[in-house]
């Protein structure tokens, strides 16, 4: 049962008596435990914020994914730029020469986003023509993928599908994933690390970075795991956020583990919160994408709403602050921040085409501003399926995978045992897959690990197809579970 998690669910759970009761209980418990702290909503015009989100979405779709601008304006990125608010844009200028998108609102205000190379598209502050940092080219030491075997390259070994897998039912699962109207763009299934099914929509291929949204949160967990393995941080330590270091600051009690479990207790409103009041101002959850401010500093200024590790809420401040710590840790030891993911994670698992985007200050917004191909998400999924080991090297700490797929205590206390540590758990999925866990993003983006069957299942699609995909997903997953037997 999913409740109060607008991303990645992007779905309204059935309003049964049980759902209504759970919502009532969640609100009552939160109110009872709430601290007496002041809330100040994000500044600015909400319609401008929506339009900034639209500008970045359109820029990314055109200049990163390679989609037609008219198709993208209708079909992608509803999360930070709800489709119903796009009609305030009276002029849409996609400048293919300078690789920038300008959107003019009906009040004459212009908001823009610019493609800056390997870091994708950046939303620009009003009136700015460039971000406040110098973008760099990301360097990889991986060999030519066209001549390198999967997973470190793109060449698939000539191996037959295992005889205990029903190929006919597996083919039916792929067909179900591409049901008309679902707008699935890419679909990949691996079994014991090998690709056993793969299909792409017209104009999309194995290298196409697609909107992935909050699957980036799970990537944030992986990058923090890398730094923990490298002994830069300890999972259980108090989070060394610079803004929290006064002796009387209650946020000093928040640990890294609390933020990974979405239970820091920070007052950071999400429009998917149980009891969310739309009249209380634009939600912080979205402002961290669209505010064109230093998102790390903004998240660090949010006051405490609950004691840490008591209430579980799906809010972007926690992953943004984990990424703040990643930047502090990387730069604190003298490494190049934007190069760190490729050098210390992606090169170890064969990933070449992730595009992680930033705010105007160069802060990587892995709470959801990321695009990636299905094969690269499958590579990351297999790192977790293999307990954090790649090519014989331990990339993630021993026990870290078990940690991320164990129910967060605050979420269990809330009666929603569906969240671990930036990963969703098996109760999140519409079919019975005991022990499954995964990455999820708005619009039906999913990378699901099923350890009991040695499976990684990746589905990426365009946001407009979300309602149809929700129905197709149940049949797709059910057929995969039927086609692939449990491990012997």
N, C-alpha and C positions, 0 to 999 in steps of 0.2 A: 504494500500500500504506500503510495507516494503522496506526501502532503507538505505543502509549504516549501517547495524546492523548484522555483520556476525555471531554473537552468540546471541541468540539462533536460529536465523532464519535458518541457514545453507542452504539457498536456494537462487537462483538467481531470482529476480523478473523479470517478462516479460519486455523486453526492448522496451516498447511502447514509443510513443512521449511524453506522460504525465510523464512517469518515467524519461526519459532523461531530460525533462524540470525541474522537481523537483530537480534532481541531480545538474543541472547547477545552479539553484537558491540557493541551499544549499551551494555550493562551493563559489559562488559569495558573499553571505551574510557573510560566515565565513571569507573570505579574507578581506572583507571590515572592519570587526570588530576586526581583529587579532591585537594583541599587538606585539611590536618589542622586542621579547625575544629570547634568543638563545636556540636551540634544540641540544642535544647530544644524539645519539641513544644508546641503550644498548650495552655494550661491549661483546666480545666473538664471537665464530663461530656459525652462525645460524644452521648449521647441528648438532652441538653438542646440541644446545638448543632443536631442534626437537627430538633428541635422548633421552635427559633427559625426555621430555614429554612422549615419547614412553615407557621408562623404568618405569615411575610411572604408566602409563595407564596399562601396562602389569602386574605390581606388584599388583595393585588394583584389576584388573579383576581376577587374579588367586587366591590371598590370601584373598581378601575381598568378592568378588562375588562368587568365586568358579568355574570360567569358565576354560575350557581347554585352555592351553597356545597357541596352534596353532590356535584355533578358535579366541581367543582374539587378537592375533597378526594381524589377518585379518579383524576383524569385529568391534572393539570398539575403542573409544578414538581418533577420527580423529582430534579433535579440536586443541590440543597442539602437536599432532604428526601426521601431514598429511600423509595419506597412501602412497602418491607418493614419500615421502622422506624416507620411511622405508627401502628401498633397500640399503642404505648406511651401514646398520648393516650386518656385515659378520659373526658374531657369537652371538647367543642368548643363554644365560645360565640362566635357572630358577632353583635356588637352593632351593629345597623344605625343606631341613633340616634347613638352616639358614634363610629361608624366605626372600630371596633377589634376585633381577634380575640384571644381568650384561649384557650390550650390548656393543659389540665391533664394532667400526666404521671401514670403509675401510682404514682409516689412522692409525689404531692401537690404537686409544684412546678408553678407556672404561668408560662408564657412567652407573650409578647404581641407584637403588631405593630399599628401605628396608621396610619390614612390621614390624611395631613397636607396634602392639597390637590394643587397642581400637581406636587409632588415625590413623589407616590404614597404608598407605605407604608414606614414605617421600623420596623425591629425594635427593641424596647425592652430595655434592660438589666433584669435581674431586679428587680422591685419598682418600676420607674419607670413613670410614667403619661404622660410626654412626652419628646421628644428634648431634647438639650442645646443646641438652637439655635432661633431663631425662623424658621419657614418663611415664604417670601414668594411672592406671586403672580407667575408668569412673564408678562411683557408682550411682545406681538408687534406689529409695525407692518404686518403683512401685510393686504391687503384682504380683503373678504368672499369666502371660497372659492366660495360658491354662484354668484357672478357673475363669477368670474375664471377665465381659461383655464388648463388644465393646462400646465406643472407648478406654476405659482405659485398656482393654485386648483384647483378640482375639475371645472370644465366641460371636457368633451372636445371638441376640434374635430371637425367633421363631415367626417372624411377617410376614404376607403376604405382597407382594408388593401392594401398594395402587391400588384400582380398576380403578382410572383414569389414571394410567400409562399403556400403551400398551406393555405388556410383550413380545409379538411376535416381535414388531418393535425394542424393546430394545435388544432382542437377536440378531437381524440382525445387530445392531450397534456394538455389541461385535464381531461378525464375521467379520465385515468390518475392525475393528481395527487390527485383526490378518490376514489381507490379505497376501497371500503368497508373500514373499519377503520384507514385511514391517519390519520384524524382531522385532515385538512387543514382549516384554518380560513380561510385567505386565500391567494390565488394571483394574481399579477400579472406580466405580461410586457410590457416595452416594447421597441420597435424604433425606432432613431434618435430616441429620446426620447418617442415616442408610444405610448400604451397600445394594444396589439393583442389582448390577452386578459386577462380579469379574472373572478374568481368568488369568492364567499364562502359559508361554511357558514351554516346557519340561525342567526339571532341576531347575526351578525357583519356589519359593513359597512366601508366605506372609511375610517371614522374610528376604528375600534375598536383600541385599543392591545392588542397580544397579547404573550405571553411571547416574548422574543427572545434572552435569555441572551447568549452570548459574541459575538453580532454587535456588541454594545456595544464590544468591543475595537477593532473597525475604526473606530467612531465616535470612540474615544479617539485613534486615529491621525489622524483628520481634524481634531480640535480641536487636537492638537499641531501639525499642519500649518498651521493658521490662525495660531497663535502664531509659528511659524517664518516664515511669510509676512509677519507684522507685525513681524519682527525682535526679538521678545522672546527667542527662543532660536535656537541654531544646531544643526542636526541632529547634527553631529560633536563637539560640545563635551562635556566631562565633565559628568555630571548633577549639578547643584548641589543635591543633597539635603542639608538642614542637618545631619542626623545623621551625615554621612560626612566632615565637613570637618577632622577632626584630621589632622595631617600624616602620621601613621603608619597611617591607616585605608586598607586596600587597596581599599575600595570607591570611593575617589576616582578610580580608573581606569575605572570604569564610565561609558560614554558614553550619551547619549540614544539614539543609534542602536542600541546593544546591547540596551537594554530594549525598544525597538520590535520588535526581531528575536527576542524571547524567548530571549536568550542572555546575560543579565547575569551568570549564574553564581551567583546567590543561592541559599542553602540554604532552599528554600521548597517543601516536599513536596506533590506532587499525587498523588491516588489513581490517576491514569492514568500515572504515571511507569513506565518500564521498570524492573523489579525492585522495585516498591513493596512495602513490608512493612507490612501492616495492623496489626501488633502494635507498631509504633513510635509510635503515638499518632494522634490526630485530625489530618487533613492541613491544613496552612496554607492550601492552595488554597481550601478550603471555609470555614475559620475567618474569612477576610477578608469573607465574607458574613454569617456567623452568630455571630461572637464578641461582637457588640455593644460593641466597643472602638473606639478611633480607628484605623481600618484603615490610614490613611496612616502613622501612627507605627509600627504593628506591622510593616508591610512593611519599613519603613526600618531596623528593628532586626535583620533576618535577616542572618546571617553569610555570608561567601563560601564557596561549595562548589567552584567552578571559576574559573579566570581568565575574565574577560569575553571574549566572542566566540570561545569554544572549544567549548562544548557547548550544543546547542539543546534546551530543555525547555519544554513548554507549562505555564506556572505563573503564577498570578494576581498574584504580587508585582510582576512587570514592568509590566503595565497599571495596577495600583493606583498604582505609583510614577510612572508617566507622568501619571496624573491628579493626583497630589500636586504635580508640577511645574506642571500646568495651573493649579491653585489658587494656588500661589505666584506664578506669572507674572501671573495676572489681578489678584489682590489687590495685588500689588507695584506695579502701575501705577495702582491706585485704582479699578478697575472692580468691579462687583458680580458675585461669583463665580457664583451660581446663574443670573444673567441672561445670562452670557457666551455659552453655546451658542446661545440663541435669537437674540441680537442680532448675533453675528458669524458664524454659520453658517446656522442654520435659516431666518432671514428672507431669506437670499440665495438659497435653493433651494426655498422654498415649504413647508417643514415646519412643522406646527402641533401635532401630536399625540404627539410623543415624550414619554414619562414616564421621566425618569432619576431613580433612587432613591438614597438616601444611607444612611450609617451614622448612629448617634445623634448624631454630632458635625457632621453636615452635609456630610461628604465624599461627593462623587458616586462611586458604585461602578460605573463603566462597564466594569469587567471582565466584567459580565454582569447586573447588577440593573437592567434596562431593559425597558420595554414600548413597542411601537410598532406602527402600522398598516402594512400591506403597501405602500400607496402612498407613505408617507414613507420607507420603506426603498428603494423604487424611485427616489425623488428623490435620496437620498444616493448610490445606485449610479450614477445618471446623472452626478452631479458627478464621480465617478472616471472613468466612461467618457468624459467630455468633458475629461479631463486637468486637472481641478481648476478649470475655468472655468465660471461660471454667469452668464447674462445679460450676457456680455461682460466680466465682472469676474473677475480671477484671485483665487480664494479660497484655493487651495492653491499652494505654491511650484512654479515650473517644475521638472520632473523628479521631483516628489514621488510622483506616481502610478506612474512607472516604478520608483522606489525600493521602494514597498510591494509591488509584484508581481514583484520579483526575489528569487530564492532567497537566504535568509539564509546567510552563509558557514558558520556553526556547524552549521546543519541539514544543509547539503551535506556537511560533514566527517563528520557522524554517519551519512551514507548515507540521509537522509530529505529529499530536495529538494522538500518539499511546503509549506514555509512561507516567507513573505516578511517583512513587517513589520506584524503584526496582521492579515494577510490570508492566506487559504489559496490555494494555487496549483493549477494544472490537474491535477497528479497526485493530487489529493485527491478527484476526482470519478469516478463509476463509468462514465462514457462518455468517448469521445475528444473533448475540446474544447480543442485547442491554444491556449495563450495565455489561457485563462480564469483568473479569480481571483475570490475572493469572501469574504464575511463568513459565518461559521457559528456556530450556537449549539446547545446541547443540545436534544434532542427533535426534531431535524430542521429547525431554522430555517436558512434559507439566503437570501442575496442574492448572485447570481452574475452577474458581468460577463463577457460574451463579445465582446471587441473585434472579432474577425474577422467577426462577424455583427451588430454594433451592438445587442446584446441586453443587457437586464437582466432577470433571472428571480428573482422573490421567492416563496418558499413559507414560510408560517407555520402551525404546527399545535400541537395539544395533545400533551403529552409521552407520554401513554399509547399514542398511535398510532405512535410511533417505529419499532418493529419492522416494521410493515406498510409504513410510508413508505419504509424503506430499500429494500424491493423495488420499490415503485412509482416511486421516484425514477429508477431506471435507465431504465425505460420512458418516463417523462415527459421526461427530458432527451434521450433518443434521438429521440423524436418531434419535439421542438422543433428539434433539429439537422437533422432530415429536412425539416421544414416551412419553415425559414428558410434560404435559400442563403447561402453566404459572400459577403462584399462583393465587388462587381465591380471 
